[in-house]
Amino acid sequence: MISISDIKKLYPESIPFIAKIDIEGFEHELFSKKTNWIKDFYLITLEIHDWMMPQQSPSQNFFHEHSKENRDCYFRGDMVFSIKN
């Protein structure tokens, strides 16, 4: 596993554009701390797994952090598209 911070250190001259996240229910952990990287990405695509993990709300932290930023949110099936304004 590689973190967003690690990627940014490996490619410091790059401007992040898209973060595509499909981590099979571990969204809760990813968005539970150190989420300042969210504002760097124009587009974040996330496959949410609430359907797979009833009553555990794995996407709750994502939506909490998403709501702190000036971003739009679109849904297509179990995919969430978070777009920076």
C-alpha positions as CSV (number, residue, x, y, z in Angstrom):
1,M,0.0,0.0,0.0
2,I,1.2,3.5,-0.8
3,S,-0.2,6.7,0.7
4,I,-1.1,9.9,-1.0
5,S,1.7,11.6,0.9
6,D,4.2,9.0,-0.5
7,I,3.0,9.6,-4.0
8,K,3.4,13.4,-3.6
9,K,6.9,12.9,-2.3
10,L,7.8,10.6,-5.2
11,Y,6.5,13.1,-7.8
12,P,6.9,16.6,-6.2
13,E,6.7,18.4,-9.5
14,S,3.4,16.8,-10.4
15,I,0.0,18.5,-9.9
16,P,-2.5,15.9,-8.7
17,F,-5.6,15.6,-10.7
18,I,-7.5,12.4,-10.1
19,A,-7.6,10.0,-7.2
20,K,-9.3,6.8,-8.0
21,I,-10.1,4.8,-4.8
22,D,-11.4,1.3,-4.7
23,I,-10.3,-0.3,-1.4
24,E,-13.1,-2.8,-0.7
25,G,-14.7,-1.4,2.4
26,F,-11.6,0.3,4.0
27,E,-12.9,3.8,3.1
28,H,-13.7,4.4,6.8
29,E,-10.0,4.0,7.7
30,L,-8.6,6.0,4.7
31,F,-10.7,9.1,5.5
32,S,-10.4,8.8,9.3
33,K,-7.2,10.9,9.6
34,K,-4.7,13.0,7.5
35,T,-7.3,14.0,4.9
36,N,-5.7,17.3,3.9
37,W,-4.7,15.8,0.6
38,I,-8.4,15.9,-0.6
39,K,-8.2,19.5,-1.5
40,D,-5.2,18.8,-3.8
41,F,-7.3,16.6,-6.2
42,Y,-9.7,18.0,-8.8
43,L,-11.5,14.7,-9.0
44,I,-11.8,11.9,-6.5
45,T,-13.6,8.8,-7.6
46,L,-14.6,6.4,-4.8
47,E,-16.3,3.0,-4.9
48,I,-18.4,2.9,-1.7
49,H,-19.2,-0.4,0.0
50,D,-22.1,0.5,2.4
51,W,-24.2,-2.1,0.6
52,M,-21.6,-4.8,1.4
53,M,-21.2,-3.8,5.1
54,P,-24.7,-3.0,6.5
55,Q,-24.9,-0.9,9.6
56,Q,-21.1,-0.1,9.5
57,S,-21.2,3.0,7.3
58,P,-17.8,2.6,5.8
59,S,-18.3,5.8,3.6
60,Q,-19.3,8.0,6.5
61,N,-15.8,9.5,7.0
62,F,-15.5,10.3,3.3
63,F,-18.8,12.2,3.2
64,H,-17.8,14.0,6.4
65,E,-14.5,15.2,4.9
66,H,-16.0,15.9,1.5
67,S,-18.5,18.2,3.2
68,K,-15.7,20.3,4.6
69,E,-14.4,21.2,1.2
70,N,-16.0,23.2,-1.7
71,R,-16.8,20.2,-3.8
72,D,-19.7,18.8,-5.8
73,C,-20.8,15.2,-5.4
74,Y,-22.3,12.9,-8.1
75,F,-23.3,9.3,-7.9
76,R,-23.4,6.5,-10.4
77,G,-24.3,3.1,-8.9
78,D,-21.8,2.5,-6.1
79,M,-19.4,5.1,-7.5
80,V,-19.1,8.6,-6.0
81,F,-17.5,11.4,-7.9
82,S,-16.2,14.3,-5.8
83,I,-15.4,17.3,-8.0
84,K,-13.5,20.4,-6.7
85,N,-15.2,23.7,-7.4
